[in-house]
Amino acid sequence: MAVLVQTADSITTIRIARPERRNAIDLATYNDLAQAFESAAGDAAVRAIVLCGGPDVFSAGNDIADFLRGPPAVGEESPPVRFMRALSQCPIPVVAAVNGAAVGIGTTMLLHCDLVYCADSSRFSLPFVNLGLCPEFASSLLLPASAGYHRAAEKLLLGEPMSAEDAVSMGFVNRILATGEVDGFALRQAARLARLPGAAVRETKRLLRAGMRRAVAESIADELQGFARLLASEEARAALQGFLEGRR
């Protein structure tokens, strides 16, 4: 299994577990993630979700080799779209624990989590343009809303990497912790949420997200169309193939 799911004490932990691929996300992993979030959201006993990766890497982003073999569909029931819908519309608080690199989707999914904690060694990047692609998962909407247009443009247009300190200053990470402490701290925060009145927590999350709900859904759909169109282009395929072969 590429995704490990465990529920205990009203908390579901969803762990990306493809260490041989640096937790890169292929279609099967998207499917497993979507199912895990859908199941947790439908379980009345679950009060909080912890999303995490490995001790050395959160996620290296989309699995480029998988994309080149078969570009993903953008229909409502395709695995990537199911995952985006399940996470962005999840009614339960999601706490993310980030160790190591979070690349592409590994960073953009954090914009849909409610609390995000990372290690001091964490690094974030959004290299879509560098690969001949465009932003996804409403990152072209949510990152400017969090960090301001010009700082977001620098990261999305140039693909400049971000340190843990950058991520905090740009507003999508709550706190930096020492390496080795992130998972435990995230779990303790989830436990705090799980002890609170469940209906009040869910309603507060709904209200926090309500103002952007329609805009997020529209942005995801718009980006998916652009992403699919660019992914089919010769420019993107050459850039992606070059990435696999280790060229600049």
ROSE-4610 file (N, C-alpha, C; in Angstrom, 1 decimal, always signed):
// ROSE-4610
residu = [M/M/M/A/A/A/V/V/V/L/L/L/V/V/V/Q/Q/Q/T/T/T/A/A/A/D/D/D/S/S/S/I/I/I/T/T/T/T/T/T/I/I/I/R/R/R/I/I/I/A/A/A/R/R/R/P/P/P/E/E/E/R/R/R/R/R/R/N/N/N/A/A/A/I/I/I/D/D/D/L/L/L/A/A/A/T/T/T/Y/Y/Y/N/N/N/D/D/D/L/L/L/A/A/A/Q/Q/Q/A/A/A/F/F/F/E/E/E/S/S/S/A/A/A/A/A/A/G/G/G/D/D/D/A/A/A/A/A/A/V/V/V/R/R/R/A/A/A/I/I/I/V/V/V/L/L/L/C/C/C/G/G/G/G/G/G/P/P/P/D/D/D/V/V/V/F/F/F/S/S/S/A/A/A/G/G/G/N/N/N/D/D/D/I/I/I/A/A/A/D/D/D/F/F/F/L/L/L/R/R/R/G/G/G/P/P/P/P/P/P/A/A/A/V/V/V/G/G/G/E/E/E/E/E/E/S/S/S/P/P/P/P/P/P/V/V/V/R/R/R/F/F/F/M/M/M/R/R/R/A/A/A/L/L/L/S/S/S/Q/Q/Q/C/C/C/P/P/P/I/I/I/P/P/P/V/V/V/V/V/V/A/A/A/A/A/A/V/V/V/N/N/N/G/G/G/A/A/A/A/A/A/V/V/V/G/G/G/I/I/I/G/G/G/T/T/T/T/T/T/M/M/M/L/L/L/L/L/L/H/H/H/C/C/C/D/D/D/L/L/L/V/V/V/Y/Y/Y/C/C/C/A/A/A/D/D/D/S/S/S/S/S/S/R/R/R/F/F/F/S/S/S/L/L/L/P/P/P/F/F/F/V/V/V/N/N/N/L/L/L/G/G/G/L/L/L/C/C/C/P/P/P/E/E/E/F/F/F/A/A/A/S/S/S/S/S/S/L/L/L/L/L/L/L/L/L/P/P/P/A/A/A/S/S/S/A/A/A/G/G/G/Y/Y/Y/H/H/H/R/R/R/A/A/A/A/A/A/E/E/E/K/K/K/L/L/L/L/L/L/L/L/L/G/G/G/E/E/E/P/P/P/M/M/M/S/S/S/A/A/A/E/E/E/D/D/D/A/A/A/V/V/V/S/S/S/M/M/M/G/G/G/F/F/F/V/V/V/N/N/N/R/R/R/I/I/I/L/L/L/A/A/A/T/T/T/G/G/G/E/E/E/V/V/V/D/D/D/G/G/G/F/F/F/A/A/A/L/L/L/R/R/R/Q/Q/Q/A/A/A/A/A/A/R/R/R/L/L/L/A/A/A/R/R/R/L/L/L/P/P/P/G/G/G/A/A/A/A/A/A/V/V/V/R/R/R/E/E/E/T/T/T/K/K/K/R/R/R/L/L/L/L/L/L/R/R/R/A/A/A/G/G/G/M/M/M/R/R/R/R/R/R/A/A/A/V/V/V/A/A/A/E/E/E/S/S/S/I/I/I/A/A/A/D/D/D/E/E/E/L/L/L/Q/Q/Q/G/G/G/F/F/F/A/A/A/R/R/R/L/L/L/L/L/L/A/A/A/S/S/S/E/E/E/E/E/E/A/A/A/R/R/R/A/A/A/A/A/A/L/L/L/Q/Q/Q/G/G/G/F/F/F/L/L/L/E/E/E/G/G/G/R/R/R/R/R/R]
num = [1/1/1/2/2/2/3/3/3/4/4/4/5/5/5/6/6/6/7/7/7/8/8/8/9/9/9/10/10/10/11/11/11/12/12/12/13/13/13/14/14/14/15/15/15/16/16/16/17/17/17/18/18/18/19/19/19/20/20/20/21/21/21/22/22/22/23/23/23/24/24/24/25/25/25/26/26/26/27/27/27/28/28/28/29/29/29/30/30/30/31/31/31/32/32/32/33/33/33/34/34/34/35/35/35/36/36/36/37/37/37/38/38/38/39/39/39/40/40/40/41/41/41/42/42/42/43/43/43/44/44/44/45/45/45/46/46/46/47/47/47/48/48/48/49/49/49/50/50/50/51/51/51/52/52/52/53/53/53/54/54/54/55/55/55/56/56/56/57/57/57/58/58/58/59/59/59/60/60/60/61/61/61/62/62/62/63/63/63/64/64/64/65/65/65/66/66/66/67/67/67/68/68/68/69/69/69/70/70/70/71/71/71/72/72/72/73/73/73/74/74/74/75/75/75/76/76/76/77/77/77/78/78/78/79/79/79/80/80/80/81/81/81/82/82/82/83/83/83/84/84/84/85/85/85/86/86/86/87/87/87/88/88/88/89/89/89/90/90/90/91/91/91/92/92/92/93/93/93/94/94/94/95/95/95/96/96/96/97/97/97/98/98/98/99/99/99/100/100/100/101/101/101/102/102/102/103/103/103/104/104/104/105/105/105/106/106/106/107/107/107/108/108/108/109/109/109/110/110/110/111/111/111/112/112/112/113/113/113/114/114/114/115/115/115/116/116/116/117/117/117/118/118/118/119/119/119/120/120/120/121/121/121/122/122/122/123/123/123/124/124/124/125/125/125/126/126/126/127/127/127/128/128/128/129/129/129/130/130/130/131/131/131/132/132/132/133/133/133/134/134/134/135/135/135/136/136/136/137/137/137/138/138/138/139/139/139/140/140/140/141/141/141/142/142/142/143/143/143/144/144/144/145/145/145/146/146/146/147/147/147/148/148/148/149/149/149/150/150/150/151/151/151/152/152/152/153/153/153/154/154/154/155/155/155/156/156/156/157/157/157/158/158/158/159/159/159/160/160/160/161/161/161/162/162/162/163/163/163/164/164/164/165/165/165/166/166/166/167/167/167/168/168/168/169/169/169/170/170/170/171/171/171/172/172/172/173/173/173/174/174/174/175/175/175/176/176/176/177/177/177/178/178/178/179/179/179/180/180/180/181/181/181/182/182/182/183/183/183/184/184/184/185/185/185/186/186/186/187/187/187/188/188/188/189/189/189/190/190/190/191/191/191/192/192/192/193/193/193/194/194/194/195/195/195/196/196/196/197/197/197/198/198/198/199/199/199/200/200/200/201/201/201/202/202/202/203/203/203/204/204/204/205/205/205/206/206/206/207/207/207/208/208/208/209/209/209/210/210/210/211/211/211/212/212/212/213/213/213/214/214/214/215/215/215/216/216/216/217/217/217/218/218/218/219/219/219/220/220/220/221/221/221/222/222/222/223/223/223/224/224/224/225/225/225/226/226/226/227/227/227/228/228/228/229/229/229/230/230/230/231/231/231/232/232/232/233/233/233/234/234/234/235/235/235/236/236/236/237/237/237/238/238/238/239/239/239/240/240/240/241/241/241/242/242/242/243/243/243/244/244/244/245/245/245/246/246/246/247/247/247/248/248/248]
x = [+0.8/+0.0/+0.9/+0.5/+1.3/+0.8/-0.4/-0.9/-1.3/-0.8/-1.1/-2.1/-3.1/-4.2/-4.4/-4.5/-4.7/-5.6/-6.6/-7.5/-7.5/-7.3/-7.2/-7.6/-8.3/-8.7/-9.3/-10.2/-10.9/-10.0/-8.8/-7.9/-7.5/-7.7/-7.2/-5.9/-4.9/-3.6/-3.5/-3.2/-3.0/-1.6/-0.8/+0.6/+0.9/+1.6/+2.1/+3.3/+3.3/+4.4/+4.9/+5.6/+6.3/+7.8/+8.5/+9.8/+10.8/+10.5/+11.3/+11.2/+10.1/+9.9/+9.8/+10.4/+10.5/+9.0/+8.1/+6.7/+6.1/+6.6/+6.0/+4.6/+3.7/+2.3/+1.9/+1.6/+1.1/-0.5/-1.1/-2.5/-3.1/-2.4/-2.8/-2.7/-1.7/-1.6/-2.7/-3.0/-4.1/-5.4/-5.6/-6.8/-6.9/-5.7/-5.7/-5.9/-5.3/-5.5/-7.0/-7.6/-9.0/-9.8/-9.6/-10.4/-10.2/-9.0/-8.7/-9.4/-9.4/-10.1/-11.6/-12.1/-13.5/-14.0/-13.3/-13.7/-13.7/-12.6/-12.5/-13.6/-13.9/-15.0/-16.4/-16.5/-17.8/-18.0/-16.9/-16.9/-17.2/-18.4/-18.8/-17.9/-17.1/-16.3/-14.9/-14.6/-13.3/-13.5/-12.6/-12.7/-11.6/-10.5/-9.3/-8.6/-7.8/-7.0/-5.6/-4.6/-3.2/-2.7/-2.1/-1.6/-0.1/+0.6/+2.1/+2.7/+4.1/+4.8/+5.9/+7.1/+8.1/+9.0/+10.0/+10.9/+11.8/+12.1/+13.0/+12.4/+11.2/+10.5/+9.0/+8.4/+6.9/+6.4/+6.7/+6.3/+7.2/+7.7/+8.5/+7.6/+6.3/+5.3/+4.7/+4.2/+3.7/+4.7/+4.4/+5.3/+5.4/+6.5/+6.7/+6.7/+7.3/+7.3/+5.9/+5.1/+3.7/+2.9/+3.1/+2.5/+2.8/+4.1/+4.5/+3.9/+3.8/+3.2/+1.7/+1.0/-0.4/-0.9/-0.9/-1.4/-2.8/-2.9/-4.2/-5.4/-6.5/-7.7/-8.1/-9.0/-9.4/-10.9/-11.5/-12.9/-13.2/-14.4/-14.8/-14.3/-14.3/-14.0/-12.5/-11.7/-10.3/-9.6/-8.7/-8.1/-7.5/-6.8/-6.3/-7.5/-8.5/-9.7/-10.4/-10.6/-11.2/-10.5/-9.1/-8.3/-8.5/-8.4/-8.5/-9.8/-10.9/-12.2/-12.3/-11.8/-11.9/-11.1/-9.9/-9.2/-9.7/-10.0/-10.5/-11.8/-12.7/-14.0/-14.1/-13.0/-13.1/-13.7/-14.7/-15.3/-14.6/-13.6/-12.9/-11.6/-11.1/-9.8/-8.7/-7.8/-6.7/-5.4/-4.6/-3.3/-2.2/-1.3/-0.2/+1.1/+1.9/+3.2/+4.2/+5.1/+6.0/+7.4/+8.0/+9.5/+10.1/+11.3/+12.0/+11.3/+11.4/+11.0/+9.5/+8.8/+7.4/+7.4/+7.3/+7.4/+6.1/+5.8/+4.6/+3.3/+2.6/+1.4/+1.7/+3.0/+3.4/+3.3/+3.4/+3.2/+1.8/+1.2/-0.1/-1.2/-1.0/-2.0/-2.0/-0.9/-0.8/-1.7/-2.0/-2.9/-4.3/-4.6/-6.0/-6.1/-4.9/-4.9/-5.2/-5.6/-6.0/-4.9/-4.0/-2.8/-1.7/-0.5/+0.6/+1.8/+2.6/+3.8/+4.9/+6.1/+7.2/+8.5/+9.4/+10.7/+11.6/+12.6/+13.5/+14.3/+14.3/+15.0/+14.1/+12.8/+11.9/+12.2/+11.9/+12.0/+10.8/+10.3/+9.1/+9.4/+8.7/+8.9/+7.7/+7.5/+6.4/+6.9/+7.6/+8.3/+7.5/+6.2/+5.3/+5.8/+6.1/+6.5/+7.8/+8.8/+10.0/+9.8/+8.7/+8.4/+7.4/+7.2/+6.3/+4.8/+4.5/+3.2/+2.7/+1.5/+1.0/+0.6/+0.3/-0.1/-1.4/-1.5/-2.7/-3.2/-4.4/-5.0/-5.2/-5.7/-6.0/-4.9/-3.7/-2.5/-2.4/-2.8/-2.8/-3.7/-4.7/-5.6/-5.2/-4.9/-4.6/-3.3/-2.2/-0.9/-0.9/-1.4/-1.4/-2.3/-3.4/-4.3/-3.5/-2.6/-1.9/-0.6/+0.1/+1.4/+1.5/+0.4/+0.5/+0.9/+0.4/+0.6/+2.1/+2.9/+4.2/+5.1/+4.9/+5.7/+5.3/+4.0/+3.4/+3.9/+3.9/+4.4/+5.8/+6.6/+8.1/+8.2/+7.4/+7.5/+6.8/+5.7/+5.0/+5.6/+6.0/+6.6/+8.0/+8.8/+10.2/+10.5/+9.6/+9.8/+10.8/+11.1/+12.1/+11.8/+12.7/+12.5/+12.2/+11.6/+11.3/+11.8/+12.4/+12.8/+11.6/+11.8/+10.8/+10.4/+11.4/+11.2/+10.3/+10.6/+9.9/+8.4/+8.2/+6.8/+6.0/+6.7/+6.0/+5.6/+6.6/+6.4/+5.3/+5.2/+4.2/+2.8/+2.8/+1.5/+0.9/+1.6/+1.0/+1.5/+2.5/+3.0/+2.8/+2.3/+2.0/+3.3/+4.1/+5.2/+6.3/+7.6/+8.7/+9.2/+9.5/+9.9/+11.2/+11.9/+13.1/+12.8/+13.7/+13.6/+13.4/+12.4/+12.1/+10.9/+10.5/+9.5/+8.2/+8.2/+7.0/+5.8/+6.0/+4.8/+4.2/+5.0/+4.4/+3.6/+4.2/+3.5/+2.2/+2.2/+1.0/-0.1/+0.3/-0.6/-1.2/-0.4/-0.9/-1.9/-1.6/-2.5/-3.9/-3.8/-5.0/-5.8/-5.0/-5.7/-6.4/-5.8/-6.5/-7.8/-7.8/-9.0/-10.0/-9.6/-10.5/-11.2/-10.6/-11.2/-12.3/-12.3/-13.2/-14.6/-15.6/-17.0/-16.9/-17.3/-17.1/-17.9/-19.2/-20.0/-19.5/-19.0/-18.5/-17.2/-16.4/-15.2/-15.5/-16.4/-16.8/-17.4/-18.3/-19.0/-18.0/-17.0/-16.0/-15.1/-14.8/-14.0/-14.8/-16.1/-17.0/-17.0/-17.2/-17.2/-15.9/-14.8/-13.5/-13.3/-13.8/-13.6/-14.7/-15.8/-17.0/-16.8/-16.1/-15.9/-15.1/-14.3/-13.5/-13.9/-15.0/-15.3/-15.6/-16.4/-16.8/-15.5/-14.8/-13.6/-12.6/-12.4/-11.5/-11.9/-13.1/-13.6/-13.4/-13.7/-13.6/-12.1/-11.2/-9.8/-9.2/-9.6/-9.2/-9.6/-10.8/-11.3/-10.6/-10.3/-9.6/-8.2/-7.5/-6.1/-6.0/-7.0/-6.9/-7.0/-7.8/-7.9/-6.6/-6.0/-4.7/-3.6/-3.6/-2.6/-2.6/-3.9/-4.0/-3.6/-4.0/-3.6/-2.0/-1.4/+0.1/+0.8/+0.2/+0.8/+0.9/+0.0/-0.1/+0.9/+1.5/+2.3/+3.7/+4.3/+5.7/+6.7/+6.4/+7.3/+7.4/+6.2/+6.1/+6.7/+6.4/+6.9/+8.4/+9.0/+10.4/+11.0/+10.4/+10.9/+10.8/+9.7/+9.5/+10.5/+10.7/+11.6/+13.0/+13.3/+14.6/+14.8/+13.8/+13.8/+14.2/+13.5/+13.8/+15.2/+15.7/+17.1/+18.1/+17.7/+18.7/+19.2/+18.6/+19.1/+18.4/+19.0/+18.4/+17.1]
y = [-1.2/+0.0/+1.3/+2.2/+3.5/+4.5/+4.2/+5.1/+4.2/+4.5/+3.8/+4.6/+3.9/+4.6/+3.9/+4.7/+4.1/+5.1/+4.5/+5.3/+4.9/+5.8/+5.5/+6.8/+6.6/+7.8/+8.9/+8.6/+9.6/+10.4/+9.9/+10.5/+9.5/+9.9/+9.1/+9.7/+8.8/+9.2/+8.7/+9.6/+9.2/+9.5/+8.4/+8.6/+8.1/+9.0/+8.7/+7.8/+6.7/+5.7/+5.0/+5.8/+5.3/+5.7/+5.2/+5.7/+5.4/+4.3/+4.0/+5.0/+5.8/+6.9/+8.3/+8.4/+9.6/+10.2/+9.2/+9.6/+10.4/+10.2/+10.8/+10.1/+10.9/+10.5/+10.1/+8.8/+8.3/+8.2/+7.7/+7.6/+6.7/+5.6/+4.6/+5.3/+6.1/+6.8/+7.9/+8.6/+9.5/+8.8/+7.7/+6.9/+6.5/+6.0/+5.6/+6.8/+8.0/+9.2/+9.6/+9.6/+10.0/+9.1/+7.8/+6.9/+7.1/+7.4/+7.6/+8.8/+9.9/+11.1/+11.0/+10.3/+10.1/+9.2/+8.2/+7.3/+8.0/+8.8/+9.5/+10.6/+11.3/+12.3/+11.7/+10.4/+9.7/+9.0/+9.0/+8.3/+9.3/+9.2/+10.2/+10.1/+9.0/+8.9/+9.6/+10.0/+10.6/+12.1/+12.7/+14.1/+14.9/+14.3/+15.0/+14.0/+14.6/+13.8/+14.4/+13.5/+13.9/+13.3/+14.2/+13.9/+14.0/+13.0/+13.0/+12.1/+12.3/+11.5/+10.7/+10.6/+9.8/+10.7/+10.2/+11.0/+11.8/+11.5/+12.3/+13.1/+12.7/+13.4/+13.3/+14.5/+14.5/+14.0/+14.6/+14.1/+14.9/+14.1/+14.6/+15.2/+15.2/+15.7/+14.6/+15.0/+14.0/+13.1/+11.9/+10.9/+11.1/+11.8/+12.2/+11.0/+10.0/+8.8/+8.3/+8.3/+7.8/+8.8/+10.1/+11.1/+10.9/+10.6/+10.5/+9.2/+8.1/+6.9/+7.1/+7.8/+8.0/+9.3/+10.4/+11.6/+11.4/+12.0/+11.7/+12.5/+11.9/+12.5/+13.6/+14.5/+15.6/+15.5/+14.3/+14.1/+14.1/+14.2/+14.3/+13.1/+11.9/+10.7/+10.2/+11.0/+10.7/+10.7/+9.9/+9.9/+11.2/+12.0/+13.3/+14.2/+14.3/+15.2/+14.7/+13.4/+12.9/+13.3/+13.2/+13.5/+15.0/+15.9/+17.3/+17.7/+17.0/+17.3/+16.8/+15.6/+15.0/+15.9/+16.4/+17.2/+18.6/+19.2/+20.6/+20.8/+19.7/+19.8/+19.0/+18.5/+17.7/+18.5/+18.0/+18.8/+18.7/+17.7/+17.5/+18.2/+18.8/+19.4/+18.5/+19.0/+18.2/+18.9/+18.2/+18.6/+18.0/+18.8/+18.2/+18.3/+17.2/+17.1/+16.9/+17.9/+17.9/+17.7/+16.6/+16.4/+16.4/+17.0/+17.0/+17.8/+17.3/+18.0/+17.9/+19.0/+19.0/+19.7/+18.9/+19.5/+19.5/+20.5/+20.5/+20.2/+19.1/+18.8/+18.6/+18.2/+18.1/+19.4/+20.5/+21.8/+22.3/+22.1/+22.7/+22.0/+20.8/+20.2/+20.8/+21.4/+22.0/+23.2/+23.8/+25.0/+24.7/+23.4/+22.9/+22.3/+22.2/+21.7/+22.9/+22.5/+23.6/+24.0/+23.0/+23.3/+22.6/+23.3/+22.7/+23.0/+21.9/+22.0/+21.3/+21.9/+21.3/+21.3/+20.5/+20.4/+21.6/+21.9/+23.0/+22.7/+21.4/+21.0/+20.9/+21.2/+21.1/+22.1/+21.7/+22.6/+22.4/+23.5/+23.5/+24.1/+23.6/+24.2/+23.9/+24.8/+24.7/+24.9/+23.9/+24.0/+23.7/+24.1/+23.8/+24.4/+25.7/+26.4/+25.8/+25.5/+24.9/+23.6/+22.9/+21.6/+21.8/+23.1/+23.3/+23.2/+23.3/+23.2/+24.4/+24.4/+25.5/+25.1/+26.0/+25.6/+24.8/+24.0/+23.1/+23.2/+22.6/+22.5/+23.9/+24.8/+26.2/+27.0/+26.5/+27.3/+28.7/+28.9/+30.2/+31.2/+30.6/+31.5/+31.5/+30.4/+30.4/+30.9/+30.7/+31.2/+32.7/+33.4/+34.9/+35.4/+34.7/+35.1/+35.0/+34.0/+33.8/+34.7/+34.8/+35.4/+36.7/+37.1/+38.3/+38.0/+38.8/+38.4/+38.3/+39.3/+39.3/+38.2/+37.9/+36.8/+35.5/+35.3/+34.1/+34.0/+35.1/+35.1/+34.7/+35.1/+34.7/+33.2/+32.6/+31.2/+30.4/+30.9/+30.1/+30.4/+31.6/+31.9/+31.4/+31.6/+31.2/+29.8/+29.3/+28.0/+28.1/+29.2/+29.3/+28.5/+27.8/+26.9/+27.8/+27.2/+27.9/+27.1/+27.8/+27.2/+27.1/+26.5/+26.4/+27.8/+28.7/+30.0/+30.8/+30.6/+31.2/+30.7/+29.4/+28.9/+29.5/+29.7/+30.4/+31.8/+32.5/+34.0/+34.1/+33.1/+33.2/+32.7/+32.2/+32.0/+30.6/+29.6/+28.3/+27.2/+27.6/+26.7/+27.5/+26.8/+27.4/+27.6/+26.5/+26.4/+25.5/+25.9/+25.1/+24.3/+23.0/+22.2/+21.5/+21.0/+20.3/+19.0/+18.6/+17.3/+16.2/+15.4/+14.3/+14.6/+15.8/+16.2/+16.5/+16.6/+17.1/+16.2/+14.9/+14.0/+13.9/+13.9/+13.8/+15.1/+16.2/+17.5/+17.6/+17.2/+17.2/+16.3/+15.2/+14.2/+14.8/+15.5/+16.1/+17.3/+18.0/+19.0/+18.4/+17.3/+16.6/+16.1/+15.6/+15.2/+16.3/+17.5/+18.6/+18.9/+18.9/+19.1/+18.0/+16.8/+15.6/+15.7/+16.4/+16.5/+17.7/+18.5/+19.7/+19.2/+20.0/+19.6/+19.5/+18.3/+18.0/+18.9/+19.1/+19.9/+21.4/+21.9/+23.3/+23.4/+22.3/+22.3/+22.3/+21.4/+21.3/+22.6/+23.2/+24.4/+25.5/+25.6/+26.7/+26.5/+25.2/+25.0/+25.4/+25.0/+25.4/+26.9/+27.6/+29.1/+29.7/+29.1/+29.6/+29.5/+28.4/+28.1/+28.6/+29.0/+29.3/+30.4/+31.5/+32.6/+32.3/+31.3/+30.9/+29.6/+29.0/+27.7/+27.6/+28.5/+28.5/+28.9/+29.9/+30.4/+29.3/+28.5/+27.4/+26.3/+25.9/+24.9/+25.4/+26.7/+27.2/+27.2/+27.6/+27.7/+26.3/+25.3/+23.9/+23.5/+23.7/+23.3/+24.0/+25.3/+26.1/+25.6/+25.4/+25.0/+23.6/+22.7/+21.3/+21.4/+22.2/+22.3/+22.8/+23.8/+24.3/+23.3/+22.6/+21.6/+20.5/+20.0/+18.9/+19.4/+20.6/+21.1/+21.2/+21.8/+21.9/+20.6/+19.6/+18.3/+17.6/+17.9/+17.2/+17.9/+19.0/+19.8/+19.2/+19.4/+19.0/+19.6/+20.9/+21.6/+21.0/+20.7/+20.0/+18.6/+17.9/+16.5/+16.5/+17.5/+17.6/+17.9/+18.9/+19.3/+18.2/+17.4/+16.3/+15.2/+14.9/+13.9/+14.3/+15.5/+16.0/+15.9/+16.2/+16.0/+14.6/+13.7/+12.2/+11.8/+12.4/+12.1/+12.9/+13.8/+14.5/+15.8/+16.2/+17.4/+18.6/+19.8/+21.0/+21.3]
z = [+0.0/+0.0/+0.0/-0.9/-0.9/+0.1/+0.7/+1.8/+3.0/+4.1/+5.4/+6.2/+6.6/+7.3/+8.7/+9.7/+11.0/+11.8/+12.5/+13.3/+14.7/+15.6/+17.1/+17.8/+18.9/+19.7/+19.0/+18.0/+17.2/+16.2/+16.0/+15.0/+13.9/+12.7/+11.6/+11.1/+11.0/+10.5/+9.1/+8.1/+6.7/+6.4/+6.0/+5.8/+4.4/+3.6/+2.3/+2.5/+1.8/+2.1/+0.8/+0.0/-1.2/-1.1/-0.1/+0.2/-1.0/-1.8/-2.9/-4.0/-4.0/-5.0/-4.3/-3.1/-2.4/-2.2/-2.0/-1.7/-2.9/-4.1/-5.3/-5.4/-5.9/-6.0/-7.4/-7.6/-8.9/-8.8/-9.9/-9.9/-8.8/-8.5/-7.5/-6.1/-5.9/-4.6/-4.4/-5.5/-5.5/-5.1/-5.7/-5.4/-3.9/-3.4/-2.0/-1.1/-1.4/-0.6/-0.6/-1.8/-1.9/-1.1/-1.2/-0.4/+1.1/+1.5/+3.0/+3.5/+2.7/+3.2/+3.2/+2.1/+2.0/+3.2/+3.5/+4.6/+6.0/+6.2/+7.5/+7.6/+6.5/+6.5/+6.8/+6.4/+6.5/+7.8/+8.7/+10.0/+11.1/+11.7/+12.7/+13.9/+14.1/+15.3/+15.1/+13.9/+13.6/+13.8/+14.7/+15.1/+14.5/+14.0/+13.4/+12.5/+11.5/+10.6/+10.7/+10.7/+10.6/+9.3/+8.5/+7.2/+7.2/+6.9/+7.0/+5.9/+5.8/+4.9/+5.6/+5.1/+5.8/+6.6/+7.3/+8.2/+7.4/+6.1/+5.3/+4.2/+3.8/+2.7/+2.9/+2.8/+2.8/+1.5/+0.4/-0.9/-2.0/-2.9/-4.0/-5.1/-4.9/-5.9/-6.8/-7.9/-8.8/-9.4/-9.6/-10.1/-11.6/-12.0/-13.4/-14.4/-14.0/-14.9/-15.2/-14.1/-14.2/-15.1/-15.0/-15.8/-17.3/-17.6/-19.0/-19.6/-18.8/-19.3/-19.6/-18.8/-19.0/-18.4/-19.1/-18.5/-17.8/-16.6/-15.9/-16.5/-16.4/-16.8/-15.8/-16.3/-15.4/-15.1/-15.3/-15.0/-13.5/-13.1/-11.7/-10.9/-11.6/-10.8/-11.1/-11.7/-11.9/-10.5/-10.2/-8.9/-8.4/-9.2/-8.7/-8.3/-9.2/-8.9/-7.6/-7.5/-6.3/-5.0/-5.1/-3.9/-3.6/-4.7/-4.5/-3.8/-4.3/-3.8/-2.3/-2.1/-0.7/+0.3/-0.1/+0.9/+1.0/-0.1/-0.1/+0.6/+0.5/+1.1/+2.4/+2.9/+4.1/+5.3/+5.9/+7.0/+8.4/+8.4/+9.7/+9.6/+10.7/+10.7/+10.3/+9.4/+8.9/+9.4/+10.1/+10.6/+9.8/+9.2/+8.4/+9.1/+9.0/+9.6/+8.4/+8.2/+7.1/+7.5/+7.0/+7.2/+5.8/+5.7/+4.4/+3.3/+2.1/+0.9/+0.7/+0.3/-0.1/-1.5/-2.5/-3.9/-4.6/-5.4/-6.2/-5.4/-5.7/-5.0/-3.5/-3.2/-1.8/-1.0/-1.7/-1.1/-1.3/-2.5/-2.7/-1.8/-1.5/-0.6/+0.8/+1.2/+2.5/+2.6/+1.5/+1.5/+1.8/+1.8/+2.1/+3.5/+4.2/+5.6/+6.5/+7.7/+8.7/+9.6/+10.0/+10.7/+10.1/+9.9/+9.2/+10.1/+10.4/+11.1/+10.4/+10.4/+9.6/+10.4/+9.9/+10.5/+10.1/+10.8/+10.5/+9.2/+8.8/+7.6/+6.4/+6.6/+5.4/+4.3/+3.1/+2.0/+1.1/+0.5/-0.3/-1.6/-2.7/-4.0/-4.9/-5.8/-6.8/-8.2/-8.7/-10.0/-11.2/-11.2/-12.3/-13.6/-13.6/-14.9/-15.4/-14.5/-14.8/-15.6/-15.4/-16.1/-17.2/-17.6/-18.7/-18.3/-17.0/-16.6/-15.8/-15.3/-14.5/-13.1/-12.2/-10.9/-10.9/-9.8/-9.6/-8.2/-7.9/-6.6/-6.0/-6.8/-6.4/-5.8/-6.1/-5.5/-6.1/-7.4/-8.0/-7.3/-6.5/-5.7/-4.3/-3.7/-2.3/-1.8/-2.6/-2.2/-2.3/-3.3/-3.2/-2.1/-1.8/-0.7/+0.7/+0.8/+2.0/+2.1/+1.0/+1.0/+0.3/-0.4/-1.2/-2.6/-3.6/-5.0/-5.4/-5.1/-5.6/-5.0/-3.7/-3.2/-3.8/-4.0/-4.6/-6.1/-6.8/-8.2/-8.3/-7.4/-7.4/-7.3/-6.4/-6.2/-7.4/-7.9/-8.9/-10.3/-10.6/-11.9/-12.1/-11.0/-11.1/-10.5/-9.7/-9.1/-8.0/-7.4/-6.4/-5.1/-4.6/-3.4/-2.2/-1.2/+0.0/+1.2/+2.2/+3.4/+4.4/+5.5/+6.5/+7.0/+7.1/+7.6/+6.5/+5.2/+4.2/+4.2/+4.5/+4.5/+5.6/+6.8/+7.9/+7.5/+7.0/+6.7/+5.6/+4.7/+3.6/+4.1/+5.3/+5.9/+5.7/+5.1/+5.0/+5.9/+6.8/+7.8/+9.2/+10.2/+11.5/+12.3/+12.3/+13.3/+12.8/+13.1/+12.8/+14.0/+13.9/+15.0/+14.7/+15.6/+15.4/+14.7/+13.8/+13.1/+14.1/+13.9/+14.8/+15.7/+15.8/+16.7/+16.0/+14.7/+14.0/+14.1/+13.8/+13.8/+15.2/+16.3/+17.6/+17.9/+17.6/+17.9/+17.1/+15.8/+15.0/+15.6/+16.1/+16.7/+18.0/+18.8/+20.0/+19.7/+18.6/+18.2/+17.7/+17.0/+16.6/+17.8/+18.8/+20.0/+20.7/+20.7/+21.3/+20.6/+19.2/+18.4/+18.7/+18.9/+19.1/+20.4/+21.4/+22.7/+22.8/+21.7/+21.7/+21.2/+21.5/+21.0/+19.4/+19.0/+17.5/+16.6/+17.0/+16.1/+16.0/+17.1/+17.1/+16.2/+16.3/+15.5/+14.0/+13.7/+12.2/+11.7/+12.5/+12.1/+12.0/+12.9/+12.8/+11.5/+11.2/+10.0/+8.8/+8.8/+7.7/+7.5/+8.5/+8.4/+8.0/+8.5/+8.0/+6.5/+6.0/+4.6/+3.7/+4.2/+3.5/+2.4/+2.8/+1.9/+0.6/+0.7/-0.5/-1.2/-0.7/-1.2/-2.7/-3.1/-4.6/-5.4/-4.9/-5.7/-5.7/-4.7/-4.7/-5.7/-5.7/-6.6/-8.1/-8.3/-9.7/-10.1/-9.1/-9.4/-9.7/-8.9/-9.2/-10.6/-10.9/-12.3/-13.4/-13.2/-14.2/-14.4/-13.3/-13.3/-13.9/-13.6/-14.2/-15.7/-16.2/-17.7/-18.3/-17.7/-18.1/-18.0/-16.9/-16.6/-17.6/-17.9/-18.8/-20.2/-20.6/-21.9/-22.1/-21.0/-21.1/-21.0/-20.2/-20.1/-21.4/-22.3/-23.6/-24.6/-24.2/-25.2/-25.3/-26.4/-26.6/-25.7/-25.4/-24.5/-23.1/-22.6/-21.2/-21.3/-22.3/-22.3/-22.4/-23.2/-23.3/-21.9/-21.2/-19.9/-18.9/-18.9/-18.0/-18.3/-19.6/-19.9/-19.5/-19.7/-19.3/-17.8/-17.0/-15.6/-15.2/-15.9/-15.6/-15.9/-17.0/-17.4/-16.7/-15.8/-15.0/-15.6/-16.8/-17.4/-16.7/-16.9/-16.3/-16.9]
